[in-house]
Structures are given as C-alpha cells and as structure tokens.
Amino acid sequence: MLVSLNWLKNYVDMDGISPEELAEKVTKSGIEVDHIEYIAEKSNHVVVGHVTSCEKHPNADKLNLCQVDVGDEILQIICGAPNVRQGQKVAVAKPGAVLPGNFKIKKAKLRGIESNGMICSLQELGLDEKHIPKEFADGIFVFPEDTPIGERVDSLLNLDDAILEFDLTPNRADCLSMLGVAYEVGALLDKSVNLPQDGVTMSSEKAADSISVKVEDEGLNPYYGALVIKDVEIKSSPLWMQNYLLAAGIRPINNVVDITNYVLLEYGQPLHAFDYDRLGSKEIVVRTAIDGEKIVTLDDVERTLTTEDLVITNGNEPVALAGVMGGANSEVTSETTNILLEAAYFDSVSIRKTVKTTGLRSEASTRYEKGIDPNRVKQAGLRAAHLLELYAGGKVLDGVVEFDKLDRSEKTVQVHTEMINSRLGTEISSDDIAKILERLQFNYERQGDEFSVFVPTRRGDITIFEDMLEEVARIYGYDNLPYTLPTGAATAGGLSKRQQLRRAVKHYLEGVGLMETRTYSLTSENFIQKLVSPEVKALNPEPISLAMPMSEEHKYLRLSLLPELLKTISYNLARNQSNLAYYEIGSIFLTNEKELTKQPEEPLRLSGVLTGKWLEHLWQQESKQVDFYVVKGIVEGLFEHLELSLTVAQAQLEDMHPGRTAVILLDGKEIGFMGQLHPALEKELDLKETYVFDINLEAVLDAHHHVPSYTQIPRYPSVTRDIAFILDDAVNAGDVKTTIEQVGAPLVKQVQVFDLYKGENLPDGKKSVAYSLLYLDPEKTLVDEDVEKSYQAIIEAVNEKHHAYVRS
C-alpha cells in the first residue's frame, strides 16, 4: 500500500512529524514501512505563469518566443517545447530559481534573443516518469485554466509529498485504504480522524424509476447498491485528485473513472461505474454465471466463465465480473452522459475463485479477497456520487436502489486488565487501557477492570482476546514492554555427537565427489520391494501404503532409498548428464503390522548411486569408468574416516549383478550391500552400467566410539616389500590380506593389493595376486634380518592357511 502523506494530512493532523519519524512509529506498531520515496527534490522560485503570447523565434525553427505573466511581472521566455501555446497556464522557473539536480536558472540569450527564465516540464521539476500523466510525458505541463497565476507549483503538483510504502500482513486489510491508515496513524499520534464529506444533493427524480436490483444468491452478494447520476460531463479530474492517484500508483483516465479509483483508495471500497445508456436495460441482476458463458472484459479479452464466477447482468447478459473487472459492453467512454454507480459487498471466497480461474487481479479484487468494511459500502457510494456532482456536473437521482441482507453488527471482545498485564508482564492501569481504546476509536463498556470492547467493522481481524491484547501492546509501545535476561543454568548451543557424525559422513562423501540429493519418501508398488538390504528383508517388513495417495507412483513408504535415487539418475541421464554420482541420507519405514496401530520405526540409511566416468583427464587422455572397486573404495574410505573396521563378503542378491555384489559387515553383522545393478533392471530403468551402495547408518553411528588420539610421525625409515601369491580362484584376496596383517604385526603397518593376473603361464583355476607390504618400527631402524624373518613367516602362514605359494 502506497501512502501519500499529503493525502493523509487531509484526515489526520501531522504537523511537526517528519516522514522518517512517522515511518518509525508505524513500523514499531507492527506495520513495516519498506520504503520512503519523495516525489521530487526541493526547488524554489517556480510559479504558475500565463502565456499571453507565443510566436516563432525569428532565428530558430524549433523555438518559440513567449511572453509569460507570472503575477508580479511579464517575463520573456524562449521555449522549445512542442506543445507550448498562447493562453496556457504553465510552470515557470524565474531567474534565480534552482531546480532539482542543482540546475540554476539565469538570464540568457538564445539565438540573439534574451530569455528570462524557463517554462518547465514535469521531468525538469524532478518528477519520476511514473508520477507524470501520459499527455504530459513529452513537453511542458499545462495547468487547468482556473489555476491562480503566480502561485507556487509545489503544492499544486504535489512536489512536496512523500510516499510511505506499507508492507501489510494479510490480516491488516483495513490499511488498504487511506481512512484505515488514518485511523492507525491517529491512534499512534493520539489525534482525531477527520472523515471526508459524503453529503450529496439529490434531485426529485427517483433512482428506482430508472433501475431495479435483484440478487439471486444473498450469500455471495449480501448487499448491492445502485446510484444513478445523469448529465455527467466526461473530462479530466481535478489536479489534486490526479496527484493523489499518481502518488498511489494509479494513472488518471477521466473524472468518472478517477473518482471511483479515488474512493476505492480512500474508503477501501471498490466501486464500478457503468454507462447507463449502454446497459441496455433498467434492471441489474446478480447471479452465478452459466457454464461456458462469455464476457469481454475492459482489457478487451474474451473470457469463458464457470458456475463459480459471480456476474453482474442486465437481466440477459453479463456486464461485469463481480468484484474483479467490468465488461467492455458497458464501459464509460468520452460519450457517456448517464452513469449507474455500483457499490456492493461480495463474498471474498467467490472473488478469490474468480481471480484464480481468470488470472485477473485488480485493486478491487485484492480488497474483496481480504475483506471490506460492511459499514463503508453505502458510504463510499454516496461519497463518489458527491464527487461526481462536484467535478462531473452530475445530477444524482433520489435514493439508493439496493438489495440489503448485509450483517453490519460489531463483534464484542471481553478484556480484563489483570489478564493483559499477566500476558505482557506490564503494570498498565485500567485508565491507560481505556485511553488506548479511545485512541483506537473502539467503543467499550467498562465495569472496574473489565472491558467489553465493541470492535468496529473496519477491523475484521479482531475477534478474540489475543487480538485485543496485541492492539493494546501496539499502542502502548513494544519498546515499553519490560524485559528480563534468562536466569539459571545455561547450556551453550552446539551439535550433538550424532549430528557431528552425520555431518562428517556428508563432508567425506562430498569430498570424494558425490552430490547430495533429496528424493521422495514414497515409491510405487513396483519398486517397494526392490533393492531392500538383506538385513532389512530378514525382518519381513510390511509395506506401508497411503490411504489416499496423490498418485500410484508415490503410494508406499519406502523400504529402501535406492529406487527413487535410481529414478533421479535415469531422469538426468535422459537429459544428457552422463557422469553422475549421488548420495542420500534418509529414513526408511519399517513395521510388521498389516494394519498400523503404532508409529513405524524409521531407521536412518545411507545410499549412493554412481554411473558413467569416475575420472576424466582429457589433456592426458585418461579416464576411469565407475566400477565395483570405485564403490568399494568409497565405502572403505568412509569407514576408515570414521575409524571403523568393515568386512566385505561376496553375495548374490535379487536385482543385483550375480558376480559384482557384496554385503557389508560390521563386527560380523550385515549392515548393507554394494555392487552393480542387475543388467535387466538397468535396462528397465534405461540406465547404463550403474553401481550402488546401501548402508545402515544407525548401526554405523552407534558403533562409532571415537577417542581423540594421534600417531607420532616416524623417526625411522620404512621398508617396502612386494610379494605375489599363486592362489586358487576360490580364495579371496581379502582373506589373504587379513592373514598377512595378522602375521606381520606389529612391523607390517600397511598391506595393499596392487595386481591381479590370470592367463598364460598359470594353471587352470589359479590366479596371481600381488601385495605391497610396508614395514616400519617406530623405535629403531629396521635391518634386513628383521624384515626377512617377518617376510618368511608370512609366506609360511599363507601357504599353510590358503595353500598358496610365491610366484617366481
């Protein structure tokens, strides 16, 4: 809501209050002022002048030599504006004037002719384009003929105005009007509110003889008032009205339209003016639209209506979309002489539905949607009729033809002084509360400390004690409320151990190149049992289905994170994103009940999906595809990062590749699996070779018992030995690695597999696996005898346990 302070001063005395001070008071009361905009920079010695003569400059084709009466003297001014004419009233900057931008006006000669001053455009007076009427966007501004000569232009053009932009919350619909803002400011400043005049002189001719009103659904339209104004003259609205409309962000059109817009902003009550003669009927019928019925609105767009749209008709066809926009068939034009003025109360829900279906949103519909004051509907109509009488020369027919089933009763809220002080922690007296209610202009009855407050209908947001409590607190001043510091033991904020571990897991996975995702917790019937981890499947969980799913694709609470992750991968692959590595931390939902009687368990899982190239160095012409060992390395690295020891065992699982799948064990218990998807499932999901892992993160977090420690930097050199064993195909390289670590301890600090060979020069059913052993003694320099002794012991142990021998 844009609030012009000059306009606001018509209702509230604000002498001595600067825009900044007022903005601070309003903001502290609960309505945030986003911005203060001054219409123009201050200028001086700019007055209204009368162009008494206008001739072509003798030495220039595009300049005019003007004689301008400024009240106390006649000034000769050379003007290049294309629209300057004799007889106009214009803005004149006299010699010595200073215009915005520190532009000083001096006597000068133009093409040999003296010029004393400048005839100004609105831009030269510092106005922004949005505050300039269209007809004066190019050229100088021309005042109405009755403007006094010599008067300063500041107040005439509203140049000394400031505009406050209110950021209103939805409950403060009352401040979508200047009168609503006036009541608010009056309460804050403890000032009375001066209401505008709505007294109108009516003719002897009865309005009821010219129009009748019928409403078919009083729930959607409890009040409809029609006034008839005849013999209006369509012309420009008064300059002051144009200024106020421009300040509020509305372009002036003509006096009739401007008056309805002015009253809309003044009262917060939308009005609509119909051309009575183009109405084609002597009746107004308000009804819901017929399905498929059409209307051409004022924006020249044909709209197809539904039975949820409320329309104003002439008895036969729609002439307006109720509360939203008028129809082009009854639009006020320059030829209009007789007007039917509508002042009505429409149901906010109905208006909201029409706005949603048509996409039309207007100043009127915004106010109807949020709720208008029922006691201002008829007043606003009479106020507009009064202005049409004054500024359009209209003759207002006697009476308001109306349908009236409108509830105008005030709500009553009980307030007790003790309850207010108990809630606010204050010691406000009952007399102070009474004074606050008077400042708000709320009527009340008082019995000691008990108040029965009669909430005016303009404040539809106040219905219960807590609403009144807020009003008392706002006017009393939030800054005046007492405050205390917390007492007792305080605990510094921070992450719990569990939160720290989750963050450590995320940092590790993102550090190695995976991207976090968030997928649906719901999946389809086809995927609910797919890729469920073996230890979860052993629990025989019952799939949990939604009673009213929004779609079949999201019907069941998931038993695994992987199906939705794979859908995400498939979606991105279809959009030419080929190298993907995603992970997700989230809950699965487990229960053994077919009919839920208690909350299901929600253990935390960590899952990942990888496909495409893991590494690619174009310059070196190197690339590495994702394979089982990449995924295994990521998982092993995570456990090493968390200082946990895992075991990997080959397995065959449903929907997984039979030769490239393994289960993950922690302390001998299965906690997940990893490997390649089965090619059939990859084909079903339009995936290339894709690898996954799924881990019970609850078990990992529970097993983590980190004790802060450090490893001393070695003072003595290490020794590396390589060894290759010929093993049976059935022997796992990891089992041999474990044997080497056990036998080689404590000198062997690290064992790595670095080569696998099958083929020529090896017997059938045999393979060669090479290991690199790192020897280190932190207490002394190793000698060959120590290393050789350990080396031979390892060979013997592997030979004995795994029936392996060293490859020559």
SULDAWO-V116421 format. One record per helix or strand of 2 or more residues. SS is the DSSP state (H for helix, E for strand). FROM is the first residue (numbers start at 1). LEN is the number of residues. If there is no record, write none. Layout:
BEGIN
ss: [SS:SS]
from: [FROM:FROM]
len: [LEN:LEN]
END
This chain:
BEGIN
ss: [E:H:H:E:E:E:E:E:E:E:E:E:H:H:E:H:E:H:H:E:H:E:E:H:H:E:H:E:E:E:E:E:E:H:E:H:H:H:E:E:E:H:H:E:E:H:H:H:E:E:H:E:H:E:H:E:E:E:E:H:E:E:E:H:E:H:E:H:E:E:H:E]
from: [2:5:19:32:44:64:74:89:103:107:113:118:129:134:142:153:162:173:178:202:207:212:223:239:255:271:276:283:294:302:310:318:325:328:339:348:363:374:395:401:411:417:430:443:450:465:478:497:515:522:534:544:552:556:562:580:604:613:622:628:646:656:669:679:690:697:719:733:748:766:784:805]
len: [3:4:10:7:13:6:6:11:2:4:4:2:3:3:2:4:6:4:12:5:3:4:8:9:13:5:4:6:4:3:4:4:3:3:7:11:8:18:4:4:6:8:10:5:6:12:3:15:2:2:4:2:3:2:12:8:8:5:4:14:5:11:9:6:7:7:10:12:10:10:19:2]
END
